[in-house]
Amino acid sequence: MKKFKSGILVAALVALPVMAMANPTVVTISAPVNGGTTQVDTLPMSVPVTGSVFHSPGTINNMRACLSVDAGAEVCGPTFTGVGNKSSFTFNIGGDIFAPGLHTFKVCADKVDGGHLGCATVEHTFTVAQSACDEVDPPAIANDYMNGINLPNAFNQVRGKIINQIAANMNEGKYGTCNYNATKVKEDVDVLLAQAGWTGN
C-alpha cells in the first residue's frame, strides 16, 4: 500500500475548499425574452432590460449592473453600498434601439473596484406595427376638388391625367403619409389645370 507524504496531502486538502469558495457572479436577464419578438408602435424607443444578479458566497457591496445594446456604450445602474451580507439584487436599465430587427442586449455585473465579473446576453427582435390610414388619399382629394369647380366635360380626359399625376406625387411622398397635405394637393391640381388651359371660367 502506497503512502502519501503528509505535506502533499495537507496541501491537497487545503486547495479543495479554496476552489469551492470562489465567488461567482451570476447574471440573469428576464426581459426582453431571449429569441422573442415584440411589436411596437414606433421607433426609436427605450427598451427596459430587467433581471437579477446573484453573488454568493459574498456580498453585493460595491456592485452594479451595466447594459450595452448591440455592443454599444454601456449604461449602468446604481452601485450598491452598505447593504451588509445581501447576495443578490435586481436591475431595470433602459437601452435605446433605433431601428427594427434583431438586437443584442448584454448585461454585466462586477465590483466597481474590479473582480467578480458575470455577464448574460439575450437577442430579441422588434417590429413596427403597420397602422391603417383612414385619411382620404390625395387622388380622392383632387377628384373632389375638381368636382367642386365644375369642370366642363371637355376636361374629362385632362381630369384623369391630373388624378394620375397626383397619385404619382403621393407615391413619392410629396403630400406626407396618412395626414396628407390637402392644400398642397389642390395647389398642384390648379397648376396642372392651368397647364391644360383651364382659366376657371
N, C-alpha and C positions, 0 to 999 in steps of 0.2 A: 504494500500500500504506500502510495507516494505521499510525502509530507510537504506542506507549503511553508515557506518561511513566514514567520509571524508578521514581519513588516509589510510584506506584499499583501497578505490577507487583510490587514488593517487598512491599508491604502485603498484596496478594492471596496471594502465595506463603507469607507468614508465617501468615496466617489459616488456611490449609488444614490444616497439621499440628496446630494448636491444637484444631480441631474433632475431628480424628481421635483425639486423645489424651484425650478425655473419659473419665471413669472410671465406666462404668455398673455398677450392681449388679443382677445377675440372680438372682431367687429362683425355685426350682423346688420344688413340693410333690409328693412321690412317693406319700404315703399320708395320709389316705384318697384313693381314686381319684376324680377329678372325674366326676360323673354316675353313680357306682356306688351300690350298695345293700348294706348289711351287716345281717344278722340277729343280734341279741344276746339274751342270756338275761334280762337285767334292766336297768332304768334307775333312777336316774341312773348315769352312768359317765364315766370319764376316757378320752378318745379320744387315742391317741398320733398326733401330726401330725409327719411326718418329711419331710425333703427336704434341699436344699443351697442354699448361697449362693455365687455367683461374682462376684468383684470384681476386674476386671482391665482395663487395666494398673493396678496399685496393690497395696495390701496390706489384709488384713482386720484389721489392728491397730485396736483401739478399736471394733470392730463387734460387733453382736449381732442376733439374730432375735427378733421378738416376735409372738405369736399372739393373735388375737381370734376368738371364736366368736359368730356371729350379731350382729356389731357390738358385742359386749360389751367389758368391760375387757380390756386386754392382759396377757398372761402372757409374760415374756421369758426367754430362755435366757441362758447365761453370756456375758459380754463377753470377747472375745479380745484379749489384750495380749501383747506381747513375742514375737510369732510371726514376726518378720522379714518376708520378702517373700512369705509364703504368700498365695495369692489366692483360696482357697475354704475353706469349712467346711460340715459337715453339722449338722443340728439335729434334735432329738427333744423336742417340747414337748407336754405333756398339756393338752387342752382339755375342759372339762366340758359334757356335754349332759344335759338333764333330762327330755326327752320325745321320743317317736318322731316321725319326719317328716324333712323336708329341712332340713339345717343347712349354714351357710356358714362356711368356715374361711379366714381371711386371715392370711398371714404377711408381715411387712415387716422389712427389714433396712436399717440405716444406721449411720453413725458416731455414737457416743453424744454426740459434741460437735457434731453437725449435719452434714448433707450426705450425698450418695451414697445416697439412698433408692431402694429397689427393693421391689416387692410382688408377691405372687401370691395368687390366690384359687381355691378349689375348693368345689363343692357336693356333698354326699353325703347319701344317705337312710339312716336307721336304722329298723329294725323290731324289734319284740319277739316272740320265739318264743312260740307258744302251747303250753304244756306240758299233757300229758294228765294228768287227775286219776284216780288209781287208788283213791282212798278210797271207802268206802261212803257214799252220799249220805244226807242227813237223812231222806227218806221211808222208805228201807230201814232206817235205824236205828230209826225209830219203829215200823215194822211188826214188826221182830224183837223190840223191847221189849214190844209188846203180845202177841206170841206167847208170850213168857216169863211173862206174868202170867195166862195162861189166861182171857182174856175170854170170857164166855158168848156163845152165838150171837145173843142179843138185841142185842148191841152191834156186830154186823157193820156195820150202816149207820153207826153212830157212828164205827167204825174208819175207814171210807172218808173221812168228813168230816175226821177228825183228820189223816189222811195228806195230804189235800189242803191243809189249813191249814199243816202242817209244810213242804210243798213251796212254798207261797206265802212263808212266812217265809224259806226258803232263798234264793228268788229275790230277796228284799230284802236278802240278805247278813247275816241275823241270826246265822247259825251260822259265819260265816267262809267261806273258799274253800279247797277241796281238803282241808285239815286241819280237818275240821268238828268243832265242839264237841258231842260226843255227849252229854255231861252236860246241857247246855242243852236239847238236843232232848228228852231224857227228862223233864226238868222241865216243859217245855211240854206234853208228852203227858199227864203227871199232872194238870196244871191243866185241860186240855181234858176229860179223863175225869171229873174231879170235877164239872165244869160239866154233864156229861151224866148224872150220878147214880151214877157208879161209886164204890163205897166200898172196894173192894179185897177183898171177901168172895167 
